[in-house]
Structure formats: C-alpha cells, structure tokens
C-alpha cells in the first residue's frame, strides 16, 4: 500500500487568499473615493478632471482584476462537472504543446523525468490543463532565457507526485521584476486553488523555485507504463513530442 496523501487545509488556504484579495481591492477603491471627493470639493479644470477620470479608470481596472481573481479562486473550490479518470502525463504533454511557442520565444528549456507504473487519477481534464497552464506561466515569469525547467512524474502505489524545479543557466541569483513576481504569485495561487479544491496537496518554494503536487490515484486502475523513461528537450516542441 502506497503512502497516503495529506490534504491541504482548504478553508485556511482559501480564506487567506480571499482576505488578501479583498485587502488588495480596498486600496484602489479608497483611491477612487479620495479622488472623487477632492474633485467635488475644489474647483477643477477640464484638464484636471480628465486626470482624475483617468486615475479612476486605472483604479477600477485594478479592482476588477482583483475581483476576477477572487471569483476564480472561489470557483475552483466547487466540484468540477467533468471529472474523469485520466493519465496525468497525457494532459501534461498537451498543456506544454499549447504553450510551446511562448516558452520557446522565452528561450526556456524543459526536461521530463517519468518513472514508475502510472495509474489514472480522477480529475477534471479542463482544470488539470488550467493547472499546468498557470504553473508554466508562473515558471516563465520567474525564469531567465536559457534556464532549464525540470518536470518529474513519480508514480507510486497510492499517489503520483509532480515535481517541478528550476536550473538557472547562470549561477547568479535570479531576481525577477516586481511585475513578473506579482503575476507569477497570482498564477501559482490559482494553481494551488485547483489542486487543493480537488483534494490533492500543493507545496511551493520560490527561492529556489520548487513546486510539488501530490495526486491520489485510483487503486483499481493500472496503466502499463513501467521502468523509467527520460526525455531531455532543448525546446518545448521537442518536449511535447517526447514519450508519454
């Protein structure tokens, strides 16, 4: 009997993300309120009013973005309607193929390790592809051209572990831009919401980058993938064409 998967504390994870999002949304709303109050209290020229209006529009855009993020987080806590038995490796390769052009342009290299006898997991195919999309997007924003991203699938009797880590091309510390880090943080938060909402476990370390997702498997299902297959790709296109 394989190791048991420890589920993440769903209410704590979601409530923390919700609280952070509401806090982020409060700031632009406060700025909008202050801008409008000042515009009404003092004489405002047409040019000044235009500046106020532009500022209000910018802050509304920030609030809407945060609201959409919070809505997505909440949606991933609800059961998916298309849950099915599937192979993790199949969906992974399809997701990488979808992003192959973007990753290739960013000059990010991928390598896949696949070991053990893979069993099916019960998961929404749509959400699983979204999960890989969010993770790979975050990886792209946290990486530099030439970096190697290692993706490992380790199949055990009771679970499958997805392990993603970064090997920088240069030994200097990679400090991403604030905008890239913010984008990556949100993408990874959505990835965690999908994983935790489905009853799996998500672990994250940003420096150095390490993502571990632990999926429970269906005990009755066995897939004839044995031994160890290794595929090292220099481009996402090669990775997508690698063995499953």
Buried (B, 14 or more C-beta within 10 A) or exposed (E): EBEEBEEBEEEEBBEEBBEBBEEBBEEBBEBBEEBBEEBEEEEBEEEEEEEBEEBBEEBEEBBEBBBEBBEBBBBBBEEBEEBEEBBBBBBBBBBBBBBBEEBBEBEBBBBBBBBBEBBBBBBBBBBBBBBBBBBBBBBBBBBBEEBBBBBBBBBBEBBBBBBBBBBBBEEEEBEBEEEBBEBBBBBBBBBBBBBBBBBBBBBBEBEEBBBBBBBBBEEEBEBEBEEEBEBBBEBBBBBBBBEB
